[in-house]
Amino acid sequence: ARAACGRALGMSGWRFRTPAAEVDPEVLRKEEEGLITLMKERALVRCRETQKDYYECVKGRTISIAWACRDTAAAMNDCLHQHTNDISLDELKQRWVKAGRPSIADRDSRFAKSYLKS
């Protein structure tokens, strides 16, 4: 019954199990949250150009943002969604496990730097 709700009792306590994660179903929730943060950082780096276009469009506008910047906002959102989805998270989990589960909090680690660049 507990496995059906997405949790499993491990030796060190409750662990979160992501149903789609075939890589390592025993990734701790805190670890997964750190990986999600890393994934978002990567998306922001990769979508920097579309963000810049959107910010240039909204500069000096108020109400007209809704229709004047619709296309640039859609392009920015599409880019961010492309890099922040379940597939990207699963790939990040695979790379993280393969790298030996380095500390996610250490943004200066070789893993974090190489992941943000790739």
Biopython code that builds the backbone (N, CA, C, O; Angstrom):
import numpy as np
from Bio.PDB.StructureBuilder import StructureBuilder

atoms = [
    (1, "ALA", "N", (0.831, -1.186, 0.000)),
    (1, "ALA", "CA", (0.000, 0.000, 0.000)),
    (1, "ALA", "C", (0.878, 1.253, 0.000)),
    (1, "ALA", "O", (0.562, 2.233, -0.674)),
    (2, "ARG", "N", (1.975, 1.221, 0.752)),
    (2, "ARG", "CA", (2.838, 2.397, 0.798)),
    (2, "ARG", "C", (3.578, 2.607, -0.513)),
    (2, "ARG", "O", (3.796, 3.750, -0.914)),
    (3, "ALA", "N", (3.965, 1.547, -1.184)),
    (3, "ALA", "CA", (4.668, 1.690, -2.458)),
    (3, "ALA", "C", (3.763, 2.322, -3.508)),
    (3, "ALA", "O", (4.236, 3.032, -4.395)),
    (4, "ALA", "N", (2.469, 2.066, -3.407)),
    (4, "ALA", "CA", (1.529, 2.625, -4.376)),
    (4, "ALA", "C", (1.435, 4.140, -4.256)),
    (4, "ALA", "O", (1.155, 4.817, -5.245)),
    (5, "CYS", "N", (1.661, 4.679, -3.076)),
    (5, "CYS", "CA", (1.572, 6.128, -2.915)),
    (5, "CYS", "C", (2.907, 6.815, -3.218)),
    (5, "CYS", "O", (3.022, 8.030, -3.061)),
    (6, "GLY", "N", (3.905, 6.059, -3.646)),
    (6, "GLY", "CA", (5.152, 6.661, -4.091)),
    (6, "GLY", "C", (6.238, 6.723, -3.034)),
    (6, "GLY", "O", (7.243, 7.406, -3.231)),
    (7, "ARG", "N", (6.067, 6.035, -1.929)),
    (7, "ARG", "CA", (7.085, 6.047, -0.883)),
    (7, "ARG", "C", (7.494, 4.627, -0.543)),
    (7, "ARG", "O", (6.712, 3.687, -0.677)),
    (8, "ALA", "N", (8.711, 4.493, -0.109)),
    (8, "ALA", "CA", (9.198, 3.194, 0.334)),
    (8, "ALA", "C", (10.033, 3.410, 1.589)),
    (8, "ALA", "O", (10.781, 4.383, 1.679)),
    (9, "LEU", "N", (9.911, 2.526, 2.536)),
    (9, "LEU", "CA", (10.659, 2.656, 3.777)),
    (9, "LEU", "C", (12.047, 2.067, 3.575)),
    (9, "LEU", "O", (12.199, 0.874, 3.312)),
    (10, "GLY", "N", (13.051, 2.916, 3.701)),
    (10, "GLY", "CA", (14.435, 2.478, 3.568)),
    (10, "GLY", "C", (15.072, 2.351, 4.931)),
    (10, "GLY", "O", (14.439, 2.628, 5.950)),
    (11, "MET", "N", (16.312, 1.937, 4.954)),
    (11, "MET", "CA", (17.023, 1.768, 6.211)),
    (11, "MET", "C", (17.197, 3.097, 6.942)),
    (11, "MET", "O", (17.208, 3.124, 8.173)),
    (12, "SER", "N", (17.332, 4.185, 6.213)),
    (12, "SER", "CA", (17.566, 5.477, 6.852)),
    (12, "SER", "C", (16.293, 6.305, 6.987)),
    (12, "SER", "O", (16.377, 7.489, 7.315)),
    (13, "GLY", "N", (15.142, 5.739, 6.750)),
    (13, "GLY", "CA", (13.889, 6.471, 6.904)),
    (13, "GLY", "C", (13.110, 6.520, 5.606)),
    (13, "GLY", "O", (13.343, 5.727, 4.694)),
    (14, "TRP", "N", (12.189, 7.454, 5.535)),
    (14, "TRP", "CA", (11.338, 7.582, 4.353)),
    (14, "TRP", "C", (12.123, 8.155, 3.191)),
    (14, "TRP", "O", (12.881, 9.112, 3.349)),
    (15, "ARG", "N", (11.942, 7.575, 2.047)),
    (15, "ARG", "CA", (12.581, 8.066, 0.825)),
    (15, "ARG", "C", (11.502, 8.289, -0.207)),
    (15, "ARG", "O", (10.502, 7.573, -0.249)),
    (16, "PHE", "N", (11.715, 9.295, -1.041)),
    (16, "PHE", "CA", (10.769, 9.608, -2.094)),
    (16, "PHE", "C", (11.119, 8.787, -3.327)),
    (16, "PHE", "O", (12.289, 8.692, -3.697)),
    (17, "ARG", "N", (10.142, 8.210, -3.946)),
    (17, "ARG", "CA", (10.353, 7.411, -5.150)),
    (17, "ARG", "C", (9.630, 8.076, -6.311)),
    (17, "ARG", "O", (8.405, 8.192, -6.300)),
    (18, "THR", "N", (10.388, 8.512, -7.312)),
    (18, "THR", "CA", (9.809, 9.093, -8.501)),
    (18, "THR", "C", (9.384, 7.957, -9.414)),
    (18, "THR", "O", (10.226, 7.150, -9.809)),
    (19, "PRO", "N", (8.098, 7.864, -9.767)),
    (19, "PRO", "CA", (7.617, 6.747, -10.575)),
    (19, "PRO", "C", (8.340, 6.596, -11.909)),
    (19, "PRO", "O", (8.576, 5.471, -12.349)),
    (20, "ALA", "N", (8.696, 7.703, -12.565)),
    (20, "ALA", "CA", (9.323, 7.628, -13.877)),
    (20, "ALA", "C", (10.826, 7.367, -13.804)),
    (20, "ALA", "O", (11.459, 7.095, -14.825)),
    (21, "ALA", "N", (11.390, 7.446, -12.624)),
    (21, "ALA", "CA", (12.843, 7.303, -12.502)),
    (21, "ALA", "C", (13.245, 5.839, -12.566)),
    (21, "ALA", "O", (13.044, 5.086, -11.613)),
    (22, "GLU", "N", (13.807, 5.448, -13.684)),
    (22, "GLU", "CA", (14.280, 4.080, -13.838)),
    (22, "GLU", "C", (15.741, 3.975, -13.420)),
    (22, "GLU", "O", (16.263, 2.876, -13.229)),
    (23, "VAL", "N", (16.392, 5.113, -13.280)),
    (23, "VAL", "CA", (17.817, 5.157, -12.978)),
    (23, "VAL", "C", (18.067, 4.678, -11.560)),
    (23, "VAL", "O", (18.751, 3.676, -11.353)),
    (24, "ASP", "N", (17.525, 5.381, -10.593)),
    (24, "ASP", "CA", (17.732, 5.071, -9.194)),
    (24, "ASP", "C", (16.464, 5.452, -8.445)),
    (24, "ASP", "O", (16.291, 6.615, -8.082)),
    (25, "PRO", "N", (15.586, 4.504, -8.211)),
    (25, "PRO", "CA", (14.310, 4.821, -7.571)),
    (25, "PRO", "C", (14.459, 5.243, -6.115)),
    (25, "PRO", "O", (13.483, 5.677, -5.504)),
    (26, "GLU", "N", (15.639, 5.127, -5.553)),
    (26, "GLU", "CA", (15.842, 5.466, -4.150)),
    (26, "GLU", "C", (16.566, 6.796, -3.962)),
    (26, "GLU", "O", (17.339, 6.953, -3.017)),
    (27, "VAL", "N", (16.322, 7.749, -4.852)),
    (27, "VAL", "CA", (16.897, 9.078, -4.706)),
    (27, "VAL", "C", (16.118, 9.784, -3.603)),
    (27, "VAL", "O", (14.890, 9.851, -3.635)),
    (28, "LEU", "N", (16.846, 10.300, -2.642)),
    (28, "LEU", "CA", (16.195, 11.009, -1.547)),
    (28, "LEU", "C", (15.491, 12.259, -2.072)),
    (28, "LEU", "O", (15.937, 12.872, -3.042)),
    (29, "ARG", "N", (14.411, 12.622, -1.434)),
    (29, "ARG", "CA", (13.644, 13.794, -1.860)),
    (29, "ARG", "C", (14.526, 15.046, -1.849)),
    (29, "ARG", "O", (14.453, 15.861, -2.769)),
    (30, "LYS", "N", (15.345, 15.201, -0.829)),
    (30, "LYS", "CA", (16.222, 16.367, -0.743)),
    (30, "LYS", "C", (17.224, 16.377, -1.896)),
    (30, "LYS", "O", (17.533, 17.436, -2.442)),
    (31, "GLU", "N", (17.727, 15.207, -2.266)),
    (31, "GLU", "CA", (18.652, 15.108, -3.398)),
    (31, "GLU", "C", (17.936, 15.487, -4.692)),
    (31, "GLU", "O", (18.478, 16.201, -5.536)),
    (32, "GLU", "N", (16.705, 14.992, -4.827)),
    (32, "GLU", "CA", (15.935, 15.297, -6.026)),
    (32, "GLU", "C", (15.649, 16.793, -6.120)),
    (32, "GLU", "O", (15.699, 17.362, -7.211)),
    (33, "GLU", "N", (15.355, 17.427, -5.009)),
    (33, "GLU", "CA", (15.122, 18.876, -5.017)),
    (33, "GLU", "C", (16.376, 19.622, -5.450)),
    (33, "GLU", "O", (16.286, 20.602, -6.190)),
    (34, "GLY", "N", (17.536, 19.174, -5.000)),
    (34, "GLY", "CA", (18.783, 19.781, -5.426)),
    (34, "GLY", "C", (19.025, 19.601, -6.913)),
    (34, "GLY", "O", (19.514, 20.513, -7.581)),
    (35, "LEU", "N", (18.685, 18.435, -7.435)),
    (35, "LEU", "CA", (18.836, 18.181, -8.870)),
    (35, "LEU", "C", (17.871, 19.034, -9.676)),
    (35, "LEU", "O", (18.212, 19.496, -10.765)),
    (36, "ILE", "N", (16.675, 19.247, -9.152)),
    (36, "ILE", "CA", (15.706, 20.106, -9.838)),
    (36, "ILE", "C", (16.240, 21.542, -9.894)),
    (36, "ILE", "O", (16.112, 22.215, -10.917)),
    (37, "THR", "N", (16.834, 22.003, -8.798)),
    (37, "THR", "CA", (17.426, 23.340, -8.774)),
    (37, "THR", "C", (18.537, 23.445, -9.807)),
    (37, "THR", "O", (18.636, 24.446, -10.517)),
    (38, "LEU", "N", (19.371, 22.420, -9.895)),
    (38, "LEU", "CA", (20.447, 22.403, -10.883)),
    (38, "LEU", "C", (19.883, 22.417, -12.305)),
    (38, "LEU", "O", (20.427, 23.085, -13.184)),
    (39, "MET", "N", (18.795, 21.681, -12.530)),
    (39, "MET", "CA", (18.158, 21.642, -13.840)),
    (39, "MET", "C", (17.629, 23.027, -14.216)),
    (39, "MET", "O", (17.746, 23.446, -15.368)),
    (40, "LYS", "N", (17.053, 23.731, -13.252)),
    (40, "LYS", "CA", (16.536, 25.074, -13.513)),
    (40, "LYS", "C", (17.662, 26.050, -13.815)),
    (40, "LYS", "O", (17.522, 26.912, -14.683)),
    (41, "GLU", "N", (18.779, 25.921, -13.105)),
    (41, "GLU", "CA", (19.931, 26.774, -13.377)),
    (41, "GLU", "C", (20.422, 26.559, -14.802)),
    (41, "GLU", "O", (20.743, 27.513, -15.511)),
    (42, "ARG", "N", (20.476, 25.308, -15.208)),
    (42, "ARG", "CA", (20.915, 24.976, -16.565)),
    (42, "ARG", "C", (19.968, 25.575, -17.598)),
    (42, "ARG", "O", (20.410, 26.089, -18.625)),
    (43, "ALA", "N", (18.662, 25.509, -17.327)),
    (43, "ALA", "CA", (17.681, 26.059, -18.259)),
    (43, "ALA", "C", (17.860, 27.575, -18.384)),
    (43, "ALA", "O", (17.771, 28.123, -19.483)),
    (44, "LEU", "N", (18.106, 28.238, -17.280)),
    (44, "LEU", "CA", (18.306, 29.687, -17.334)),
    (44, "LEU", "C", (19.536, 30.054, -18.144)),
    (44, "LEU", "O", (19.529, 31.049, -18.870)),
    (45, "VAL", "N", (20.590, 29.259, -18.025)),
    (45, "VAL", "CA", (21.808, 29.510, -18.796)),
    (45, "VAL", "C", (21.540, 29.276, -20.284)),
    (45, "VAL", "O", (21.953, 30.074, -21.125)),
    (46, "ARG", "N", (20.862, 28.204, -20.597)),
    (46, "ARG", "CA", (20.610, 27.868, -22.002)),
    (46, "ARG", "C", (19.590, 28.788, -22.668)),
    (46, "ARG", "O", (19.601, 28.938, -23.889)),
    (47, "CYS", "N", (18.727, 29.395, -21.895)),
    (47, "CYS", "CA", (17.682, 30.258, -22.457)),
    (47, "CYS", "C", (17.988, 31.741, -22.259)),
    (47, "CYS", "O", (17.089, 32.579, -22.336)),
    (48, "ARG", "N", (19.218, 32.055, -22.011)),
    (48, "ARG", "CA", (19.612, 33.428, -21.736)),
    (48, "ARG", "C", (19.239, 34.379, -22.877)),
    (48, "ARG", "O", (18.800, 35.503, -22.631)),
    (49, "GLU", "N", (19.409, 33.939, -24.101)),
    (49, "GLU", "CA", (19.130, 34.800, -25.254)),
    (49, "GLU", "C", (17.637, 35.116, -25.376)),
    (49, "GLU", "O", (17.276, 36.263, -25.638)),
    (50, "THR", "N", (16.771, 34.131, -25.193)),
    (50, "THR", "CA", (15.329, 34.393, -25.277)),
    (50, "THR", "C", (14.860, 35.240, -24.102)),
    (50, "THR", "O", (13.939, 36.044, -24.247)),
    (51, "GLN", "N", (15.484, 35.069, -22.940)),
    (51, "GLN", "CA", (15.154, 35.920, -21.795)),
    (51, "GLN", "C", (15.535, 37.370, -22.084)),
    (51, "GLN", "O", (14.778, 38.295, -21.789)),
    (52, "LYS", "N", (16.703, 37.550, -22.656)),
    (52, "LYS", "CA", (17.177, 38.886, -22.986)),
    (52, "LYS", "C", (16.214, 39.561, -23.964)),
    (52, "LYS", "O", (15.888, 40.738, -23.804)),
    (53, "ASP", "N", (15.756, 38.812, -24.980)),
    (53, "ASP", "CA", (14.797, 39.359, -25.942)),
    (53, "ASP", "C", (13.503, 39.779, -25.249)),
    (53, "ASP", "O", (12.954, 40.840, -25.546)),
    (54, "TYR", "N", (13.021, 38.956, -24.336)),
    (54, "TYR", "CA", (11.790, 39.271, -23.622)),
    (54, "TYR", "C", (11.967, 40.500, -22.732)),
    (54, "TYR", "O", (11.107, 41.380, -22.716)),
    (55, "TYR", "N", (13.059, 40.565, -22.002)),
    (55, "TYR", "CA", (13.289, 41.706, -21.118)),
    (55, "TYR", "C", (13.437, 43.004, -21.905)),
    (55, "TYR", "O", (13.005, 44.060, -21.442)),
    (56, "GLU", "N", (14.045, 42.937, -23.089)),
    (56, "GLU", "CA", (14.139, 44.119, -23.938)),
    (56, "GLU", "C", (12.756, 44.551, -24.415)),
    (56, "GLU", "O", (12.488, 45.746, -24.542)),
    (57, "CYS", "N", (11.889, 43.596, -24.674)),
    (57, "CYS", "CA", (10.539, 43.898, -25.136)),
    (57, "CYS", "C", (9.712, 44.563, -24.038)),
    (57, "CYS", "O", (8.979, 45.515, -24.306)),
    (58, "VAL", "N", (9.822, 44.075, -22.818)),
    (58, "VAL", "CA", (8.981, 44.604, -21.737)),
    (58, "VAL", "C", (9.509, 45.905, -21.158)),
    (58, "VAL", "O", (8.790, 46.604, -20.444)),
    (59, "LYS", "N", (10.730, 46.229, -21.452)),
    (59, "LYS", "CA", (11.334, 47.451, -20.897)),
    (59, "LYS", "C", (10.530, 48.675, -21.327)),
    (59, "LYS", "O", (10.326, 48.912, -22.517)),
    (60, "GLY", "N", (10.081, 49.441, -20.347)),
    (60, "GLY", "CA", (9.346, 50.666, -20.622)),
    (60, "GLY", "C", (7.871, 50.467, -20.930)),
    (60, "GLY", "O", (7.190, 51.424, -21.299)),
    (61, "ARG", "N", (7.372, 49.276, -20.792)),
    (61, "ARG", "CA", (5.953, 49.008, -21.075)),
    (61, "ARG", "C", (5.205, 48.706, -19.785)),
    (61, "ARG", "O", (5.806, 48.359, -18.768)),
    (62, "THR", "N", (3.901, 48.841, -19.842)),
    (62, "THR", "CA", (3.061, 48.436, -18.705)),
    (62, "THR", "C", (1.974, 47.498, -19.212)),
    (62, "THR", "O", (2.186, 46.287, -19.284)),
    (63, "ILE", "N", (0.851, 48.025, -19.552)),
    (63, "ILE", "CA", (-0.281, 47.191, -19.983)),
    (63, "ILE", "C", (-0.017, 46.550, -21.345)),
    (63, "ILE", "O", (-0.469, 45.433, -21.597)),
    (64, "SER", "N", (0.700, 47.233, -22.214)),
    (64, "SER", "CA", (0.919, 46.728, -23.573)),
    (64, "SER", "C", (1.801, 45.484, -23.612)),
    (64, "SER", "O", (1.940, 44.861, -24.665)),
    (65, "ILE", "N", (2.391, 45.118, -22.489)),
    (65, "ILE", "CA", (3.216, 43.898, -22.444)),
    (65, "ILE", "C", (2.412, 42.690, -22.905)),
    (65, "ILE", "O", (2.932, 41.810, -23.591)),
    (66, "ALA", "N", (1.143, 42.659, -22.523)),
    (66, "ALA", "CA", (0.287, 41.495, -22.810)),
    (66, "ALA", "C", (0.213, 41.177, -24.292)),
    (66, "ALA", "O", (0.248, 40.004, -24.662)),
    (67, "TRP", "N", (0.112, 42.172, -25.145)),
    (67, "TRP", "CA", (0.010, 41.880, -26.574)),
    (67, "TRP", "C", (1.296, 42.172, -27.338)),
    (67, "TRP", "O", (1.569, 41.521, -28.347)),
    (68, "ALA", "N", (2.079, 43.120, -26.888)),
    (68, "ALA", "CA", (3.289, 43.482, -27.627)),
    (68, "ALA", "C", (4.399, 42.449, -27.474)),
    (68, "ALA", "O", (5.204, 42.260, -28.385)),
    (69, "CYS", "N", (4.442, 41.784, -26.326)),
    (69, "CYS", "CA", (5.536, 40.850, -26.055)),
    (69, "CYS", "C", (5.067, 39.396, -26.001)),
    (69, "CYS", "O", (5.765, 38.531, -25.472)),
    (70, "ARG", "N", (3.911, 39.142, -26.538)),
    (70, "ARG", "CA", (3.343, 37.788, -26.495)),
    (70, "ARG", "C", (4.265, 36.757, -27.157)),
    (70, "ARG", "O", (4.482, 35.677, -26.608)),
    (71, "ASP", "N", (4.797, 37.086, -28.317)),
    (71, "ASP", "CA", (5.649, 36.131, -29.044)),
    (71, "ASP", "C", (6.970, 35.869, -28.324)),
    (71, "ASP", "O", (7.422, 34.728, -28.235)),
    (72, "THR", "N", (7.580, 36.931, -27.815)),
    (72, "THR", "CA", (8.855, 36.732, -27.113)),
    (72, "THR", "C", (8.649, 35.997, -25.792)),
    (72, "THR", "O", (9.505, 35.215, -25.376)),
    (73, "ALA", "N", (7.516, 36.243, -25.130)),
    (73, "ALA", "CA", (7.212, 35.514, -23.889)),
    (73, "ALA", "C", (6.992, 34.037, -24.188)),
    (73, "ALA", "O", (7.447, 33.173, -23.439)),
    (74, "ALA", "N", (6.295, 33.750, -25.279)),
    (74, "ALA", "CA", (6.057, 32.352, -25.661)),
    (74, "ALA", "C", (7.372, 31.659, -26.012)),
    (74, "ALA", "O", (7.576, 30.497, -25.658)),
    (75, "ALA", "N", (8.257, 32.361, -26.699)),
    (75, "ALA", "CA", (9.555, 31.775, -27.058)),
    (75, "ALA", "C", (10.380, 31.486, -25.811)),
    (75, "ALA", "O", (11.021, 30.439, -25.715)),
    (76, "MET", "N", (10.366, 32.413, -24.858)),
    (76, "MET", "CA", (11.098, 32.205, -23.614)),
    (76, "MET", "C", (10.523, 31.020, -22.835)),
    (76, "MET", "O", (11.271, 30.178, -22.340)),
    (77, "ASN", "N", (9.193, 30.959, -22.729)),
    (77, "ASN", "CA", (8.564, 29.849, -22.008)),
    (77, "ASN", "C", (8.823, 28.512, -22.692)),
    (77, "ASN", "O", (9.068, 27.510, -22.021)),
    (78, "ASP", "N", (8.771, 28.491, -24.016)),
    (78, "ASP", "CA", (9.055, 27.248, -24.742)),
    (78, "ASP", "C", (10.475, 26.772, -24.474)),
    (78, "ASP", "O", (10.709, 25.582, -24.264)),
    (79, "CYS", "N", (11.409, 27.694, -24.481)),
    (79, "CYS", "CA", (12.806, 27.335, -24.215)),
    (79, "CYS", "C", (12.950, 26.784, -22.798)),
    (79, "CYS", "O", (13.587, 25.750, -22.600)),
    (80, "LEU", "N", (12.368, 27.461, -21.817)),
    (80, "LEU", "CA", (12.470, 27.006, -20.431)),
    (80, "LEU", "C", (11.802, 25.645, -20.237)),
    (80, "LEU", "O", (12.331, 24.789, -19.528)),
    (81, "HIS", "N", (10.648, 25.446, -20.861)),
    (81, "HIS", "CA", (9.963, 24.150, -20.742)),
    (81, "HIS", "C", (10.744, 23.025, -21.421)),
    (81, "HIS", "O", (10.712, 21.878, -20.974)),
    (82, "GLN", "N", (11.432, 23.357, -22.486)),
    (82, "GLN", "CA", (12.241, 22.368, -23.190)),
    (82, "GLN", "C", (13.345, 21.815, -22.293)),
    (82, "GLN", "O", (13.718, 20.648, -22.413)),
    (83, "HIS", "N", (13.870, 22.651, -21.393)),
    (83, "HIS", "CA", (14.991, 22.252, -20.546)),
    (83, "HIS", "C", (14.597, 21.914, -19.107)),
    (83, "HIS", "O", (15.455, 21.558, -18.299)),
    (84, "THR", "N", (13.307, 22.023, -18.780)),
    (84, "THR", "CA", (12.851, 21.685, -17.427)),
    (84, "THR", "C", (11.661, 20.737, -17.521)),
    (84, "THR", "O", (10.532, 21.107, -17.202)),
    (85, "ASN", "N", (11.923, 19.530, -17.956)),
    (85, "ASN", "CA", (10.872, 18.525, -18.048)),
    (85, "ASN", "C", (11.353, 17.225, -17.399)),
    (85, "ASN", "O", (12.493, 17.135, -16.944)),
    (86, "ASP", "N", (10.485, 16.233, -17.361)),
    (86, "ASP", "CA", (10.825, 14.966, -16.714)),
    (86, "ASP", "C", (11.993, 14.258, -17.394)),
    (86, "ASP", "O", (12.800, 13.609, -16.729)),
    (87, "ILE", "N", (12.083, 14.381, -18.703)),
    (87, "ILE", "CA", (13.178, 13.733, -19.431)),
    (87, "ILE", "C", (14.510, 14.354, -19.036)),
    (87, "ILE", "O", (15.488, 13.644, -18.801)),
    (88, "SER", "N", (14.546, 15.693, -18.962)),
    (88, "SER", "CA", (15.775, 16.376, -18.545)),
    (88, "SER", "C", (16.158, 16.000, -17.122)),
    (88, "SER", "O", (17.337, 15.817, -16.818)),
    (89, "LEU", "N", (15.161, 15.886, -16.250)),
    (89, "LEU", "CA", (15.434, 15.512, -14.861)),
    (89, "LEU", "C", (15.971, 14.087, -14.782)),
    (89, "LEU", "O", (16.907, 13.823, -14.028)),
    (90, "ASP", "N", (15.395, 13.172, -15.544)),
    (90, "ASP", "CA", (15.888, 11.792, -15.543)),
    (90, "ASP", "C", (17.315, 11.703, -16.074)),
    (90, "ASP", "O", (18.130, 10.948, -15.545)),
    (91, "GLU", "N", (17.621, 12.481, -17.127)),
    (91, "GLU", "CA", (18.990, 12.506, -17.653)),
    (91, "GLU", "C", (19.961, 13.052, -16.612)),
    (91, "GLU", "O", (21.073, 12.548, -16.460)),
    (92, "LEU", "N", (19.528, 14.087, -15.898)),
    (92, "LEU", "CA", (20.372, 14.664, -14.857)),
    (92, "LEU", "C", (20.601, 13.655, -13.740)),
    (92, "LEU", "O", (21.714, 13.543, -13.226)),
    (93, "LYS", "N", (19.564, 12.924, -13.363)),
    (93, "LYS", "CA", (19.713, 11.897, -12.325)),
    (93, "LYS", "C", (20.718, 10.833, -12.765)),
    (93, "LYS", "O", (21.560, 10.399, -11.979)),
    (94, "GLN", "N", (20.619, 10.420, -14.033)),
    (94, "GLN", "CA", (21.557, 9.417, -14.550)),
    (94, "GLN", "C", (22.984, 9.925, -14.471)),
    (94, "GLN", "O", (23.874, 9.207, -14.015)),
    (95, "ARG", "N", (23.213, 11.159, -14.912)),
    (95, "ARG", "CA", (24.563, 11.720, -14.882)),
    (95, "ARG", "C", (25.060, 11.874, -13.455)),
    (95, "ARG", "O", (26.236, 11.646, -13.174)),
    (96, "TRP", "N", (24.161, 12.263, -12.552)),
    (96, "TRP", "CA", (24.531, 12.473, -11.151)),
    (96, "TRP", "C", (24.917, 11.154, -10.491)),
    (96, "TRP", "O", (25.914, 11.088, -9.773)),
    (97, "VAL", "N", (24.131, 10.103, -10.732)),
    (97, "VAL", "CA", (24.437, 8.786, -10.168)),
    (97, "VAL", "C", (25.735, 8.258, -10.766)),
    (97, "VAL", "O", (26.573, 7.704, -10.055)),
    (98, "LYS", "N", (25.898, 8.431, -12.084)),
    (98, "LYS", "CA", (27.102, 7.960, -12.763)),
    (98, "LYS", "C", (28.346, 8.686, -12.258)),
    (98, "LYS", "O", (29.434, 8.111, -12.238)),
    (99, "ALA", "N", (28.187, 9.960, -11.846)),
    (99, "ALA", "CA", (29.311, 10.742, -11.333)),
    (99, "ALA", "C", (29.612, 10.417, -9.874)),
    (99, "ALA", "O", (30.516, 11.010, -9.286)),
    (100, "GLY", "N", (28.878, 9.497, -9.290)),
    (100, "GLY", "CA", (29.140, 9.081, -7.920)),
    (100, "GLY", "C", (28.413, 9.894, -6.862)),
    (100, "GLY", "O", (28.849, 9.965, -5.713)),
    (101, "ARG", "N", (27.297, 10.510, -7.259)),
    (101, "ARG", "CA", (26.467, 11.298, -6.344)),
    (101, "ARG", "C", (27.243, 12.416, -5.649)),
    (101, "ARG", "O", (27.270, 12.470, -4.420)),
    (102, "PRO", "N", (27.874, 13.306, -6.413)),
    (102, "PRO", "CA", (28.604, 14.403, -5.777)),
    (102, "PRO", "C", (27.646, 15.342, -5.057)),
    (102, "PRO", "O", (26.444, 15.342, -5.325)),
    (103, "SER", "N", (28.179, 16.133, -4.153)),
    (103, "SER", "CA", (27.360, 17.058, -3.381)),
    (103, "SER", "C", (26.696, 18.063, -4.311)),
    (103, "SER", "O", (27.372, 18.743, -5.083)),
    (104, "ILE", "N", (25.391, 18.154, -4.238)),
    (104, "ILE", "CA", (24.648, 19.090, -5.075)),
    (104, "ILE", "C", (24.818, 20.507, -4.554)),
    (104, "ILE", "O", (24.790, 21.465, -5.327)),
    (105, "ALA", "N", (24.994, 20.643, -3.249)),
    (105, "ALA", "CA", (25.144, 21.967, -2.647)),
    (105, "ALA", "C", (26.420, 22.652, -3.114)),
    (105, "ALA", "O", (26.500, 23.881, -3.113)),
    (106, "ASP", "N", (27.411, 21.875, -3.511)),
    (106, "ASP", "CA", (28.684, 22.430, -3.962)),
    (106, "ASP", "C", (28.574, 22.799, -5.441)),
    (106, "ASP", "O", (28.821, 21.960, -6.307)),
    (107, "ARG", "N", (28.208, 24.044, -5.735)),
    (107, "ARG", "CA", (28.032, 24.486, -7.117)),
    (107, "ARG", "C", (29.359, 24.599, -7.856)),
    (107, "ARG", "O", (29.368, 24.727, -9.080)),
    (108, "ASP", "N", (30.482, 24.554, -7.137)),
    (108, "ASP", "CA", (31.790, 24.650, -7.770)),
    (108, "ASP", "C", (32.343, 23.282, -8.146)),
    (108, "ASP", "O", (33.459, 23.176, -8.654)),
    (109, "SER", "N", (31.565, 22.243, -7.897)),
    (109, "SER", "CA", (32.064, 20.902, -8.194)),
    (109, "SER", "C", (32.238, 20.708, -9.698)),
    (109, "SER", "O", (31.615, 21.401, -10.501)),
    (110, "ARG", "N", (33.059, 19.795, -10.050)),
    (110, "ARG", "CA", (33.313, 19.502, -11.462)),
    (110, "ARG", "C", (32.029, 19.051, -12.154)),
    (110, "ARG", "O", (31.803, 19.386, -13.317)),
    (111, "PHE", "N", (31.186, 18.290, -11.447)),
    (111, "PHE", "CA", (29.933, 17.818, -12.013)),
    (111, "PHE", "C", (29.014, 18.977, -12.351)),
    (111, "PHE", "O", (28.463, 19.031, -13.450)),
    (112, "ALA", "N", (28.843, 19.910, -11.412)),
    (112, "ALA", "CA", (27.936, 21.038, -11.637)),
    (112, "ALA", "C", (28.417, 21.890, -12.787)),
    (112, "ALA", "O", (27.620, 22.296, -13.632)),
    (113, "LYS", "N", (29.711, 22.168, -12.835)),
    (113, "LYS", "CA", (30.252, 22.992, -13.907)),
    (113, "LYS", "C", (30.087, 22.302, -15.255)),
    (113, "LYS", "O", (29.676, 22.931, -16.230)),
    (114, "SER", "N", (30.402, 21.029, -15.312)),
    (114, "SER", "CA", (30.286, 20.329, -16.599)),
    (114, "SER", "C", (28.833, 20.192, -17.021)),
    (114, "SER", "O", (28.530, 20.211, -18.215)),
    (115, "TYR", "N", (27.931, 20.055, -16.059)),
    (115, "TYR", "CA", (26.525, 19.903, -16.415)),
    (115, "TYR", "C", (25.951, 21.216, -16.916)),
    (115, "TYR", "O", (25.177, 21.230, -17.873)),
    (116, "LEU", "N", (26.324, 22.323, -16.277)),
    (116, "LEU", "CA", (25.804, 23.608, -16.716)),
    (116, "LEU", "C", (26.324, 23.969, -18.098)),
    (116, "LEU", "O", (25.637, 24.659, -18.851)),
    (117, "LYS", "N", (27.521, 23.519, -18.445)),
    (117, "LYS", "CA", (28.082, 23.805, -19.751)),
    (117, "LYS", "C", (27.469, 22.943, -20.836)),
    (117, "LYS", "O", (27.337, 23.382, -21.979)),
    (118, "SER", "N", (27.091, 21.712, -20.490)),
    (118, "SER", "CA", (26.599, 20.799, -21.534)),
    (118, "SER", "C", (25.196, 21.081, -21.949)),
    (118, "SER", "O", (24.658, 20.391, -22.816)),
]
sb = StructureBuilder()
sb.init_structure("model")
sb.init_model(0)
sb.init_chain("A")
sb.init_seg("    ")
for serial, (resi, resn, name, xyz) in enumerate(atoms, 1):
    if name == "N":
        sb.init_residue(resn, " ", resi, " ")
    sb.init_atom(name, np.array(xyz, "f"), 0.0, 1.0, " ", f" {name:<3s}", serial, name[0])
structure = sb.get_structure()
